[in-house]
Amino acid sequence: MSTETGQATRITRAQLAARIAQDIPEGSFVNLGIGAPTLVADYLPEGQEIILHTENGMLGMGPSPEPGQIDPDLINAGKQPVTALAGAAYFHHADSFGMMRGGHLDVCVLGAFQVSQGGDLANWSTGAPGAIPAVGGAMDLAIGAKNVYVMTDLLTKAGESKLVEACTYPLTGVGCVTRVYTDHAVFDVTPEGFAVREAFGDNTVKLLAELTGLELTDAASRGIQEGE
């Protein structure tokens, strides 16, 4: 874990990707969103069958290629080089979006600008003048996947919480987020708001409440068990 003087303990993106990988059940069909979520592919448990989907038309995506082993014809939706596992399938992106919209994905991992305590997601635009919108397949994934995991820093560079009472940015999906993985802690979205499932390092529910400005509950005190 990494720390900064005067701040709560934070974990690195690589550590966070590994933490998310632990929560993906064997046999799942999973989409990893553009950006940091793609790191999860490199930390999936060996020997488990977890089938990665990319909306540009591939099932059976593997981890990042080793140096010198890049195939320019194998890329994910973010145009990053990837590998193909034995049995991988390729198809038209229209069929790929049909899989997403048809509820065939068990988990998707997306980045976020904001997540509301009601599970609303804003991750495609800040609404700022001149901002370039980048919706991609996020709306289809947010509504189509059975479980939506968000991977993000808890705070913006300006120190503002990305977990909010209500999103102020344009929405990607309403009430769609299942769980939020941040560099400070893991949060479940519950009918009562955010519940802290796991706090990293010296973070506590009280400290996290101060950082976010929200009323938080402890998942353990609510009887939420790992895997629910």
N, C-alpha and C positions, 0 to 999 in steps of 0.2 A: 504494500500500500504506500501511496505517496502522501506527504503532508506538507502543509504550508504554515509558517508561523502565524499564530493568531487565528487560524481557521480550523474548521473541523476536518477530520481525516477524509481524504478522497481516494478512490481507487482509480487506476488508469483505465483507458478504454479497452486495452487488451484484457485486463482483469475483469472488466464488466462484461465483455463479450464471452469470456469463459464462464462467468456466473450465469448468464442467460442460457448458454448451451446446456448447463446442468438441468434446467427446468423443461427442456423439450423432450416429451415422451418418445420412447422408441416406437417406430412405425408411423411417425407423423409426416405429413406433407407440409413443407415449410417454405415460405417466401421471406427472403432477407432484403429489406429495403436498401435503397441507394445510400451510400455514405458509410458511417460507422457500423450499421447493422451487418454489413457484409463480413465483418471480422468474425462473426459468430461461426461461420463455416470452418474456420481454422481450429475451432475448439470443441467440435462435436465429439462425443465419446467414441473411441475406436471400438469396432465390433458391433455397434448398434446401427440398425437400419433406420436412418432418418433421411428422407428424400427431399432434396432442395429443388425448388421451382424458381425460375426466373421468367418475368413476364415477356421477355423478348423471345421466348419459345424453347424452353429446355426443362426437362425433368431429369434429376440425377446429377446435378451440378456438384462438383467436388471442391476441395479447398484451393487456395491460390497456388499457381504453379511454382515449382522451384526455379531459381535463376537459370536462364538458358533453356528452359523447357516450355516457353510460352508458345501457344498455338494462336495465331492472330484470328483464326476463325471461331475461337471459343471465348466469348465475352459474356458478361452479365448485363443487366439493364443499365448499369452505370458505366458501361464500356470498359470495365476492368477485366483483365485476363483471368480466366478460371480454368478448371480442369473438368473432365467428364468421367464419372465413375462407370464401371462395367454395367451395361444395361441401360445407359442413359438414352433418352428419347428427345428428338427435335421435332418441332411443329410450328405452324403459322402462329403469329402473335394473336390473331383473332381467336384461335382455339385456346391459347394461353389465357386470354382475358375471360373466355367462357368458363374456364376452370375457376378463376378467381371469383367471378360473379355468381357462379353456381354453387358456392359453399363447399368446394372440394378441398380447400386448404385448412389444415388443422390449426396452424399458427402462422402469423406474419410478425416480423419485427420491423418497426418503423422508427424513424427519427421524429422529432417534434420541436415546434416553436413554443407551444403551450398545450397543456392537458388540464381540463377542468375537473373539479372534484366529482362531477357527474359522469366523467368518462368521455367528454367531448374532446376531439382531437383537432388541432390546428397545426399543419405541417407543410403547407404548400406555398404560403405567401404571408408576409408580414403586413401587406396592405400599404406599405410605404410607397410614396411617389417614385416611379422609376424602377421599383423592384421587379425582378424578373420572376414571374410565377413558374413553378416547377411541379405541377401536380402529378405528372406521370400516371402510374397506376395506383397511386395512394388511395384515392377515393374508393376504387373497386376493392382493394385489399382491406381497407378499414371496415367496410360493410360486409364483404364476402367471407373473410376468414372467421373461423370459429373462435379463435382467441387472438387478440391484438396485444402484442407486447411492444412497449415503447422504450427505446434506448436513447438516453439524452443526458446531458449535464443537468444538474438540479438548478443551477443559476446561470443566467446570461453573463456575458463579459461585463455588463454594467452592474452585476450583483442582484438582478431581479429574478424572482422565482419563476420557473417555467411551469410549476404546478400552481394553478390559480383557482379562484372561486368560480369565475366564468371567463371563457376565452374572449379576448378582445381582437384577435386576428381572425381572418376568414376561416370558417370551419372546413375540415376535410370530412369528418363524420361525427354524428351525434350519438353519444352514449355507447361508443364502440370499444373503448379501451378496457382491457382486462387487468393489465399490470404495467407499472412504470419502473424501469430499471435506471437508476441514476448513479452518478459517481459518489454520492453520499449514502444512499439507501435504496432499498426496493420497496415499492408501495403497491398495495392492492387497491383497486377501485371497488368500493362497497356502497350499499345504499345510504350509508351514513357519511360518505366521503372517503378520503384517503386513510388507509390503515398501513402502518409501518410493518412490513413483513420481516425485513432484515435491515439493521443499521450497521454501517461499516465503521470500524475503528472506534473512535471516541464519540461518534454521533449517538444521540439519544432522541427519543420521541419529543422531549421538551425542546432540545436544540433545533431539531428539524422543524418544529412548529414555529420557532422564532425566525428561522431562515425563510420559510414559505409564507408566513403570516396566516396560516390556516389552522383550524382545529383538527388535530390528527389523533387517531386511535392506535393502539398497539394490537397488531394482528393476533399475537399470542393470547392477549387478554380476551379477545373475541372468540377464541377457540378455533381459529383458522389453522389448519394443519398444512404442512408442506404438500404441494401437489393438488390442492383443491382449487 
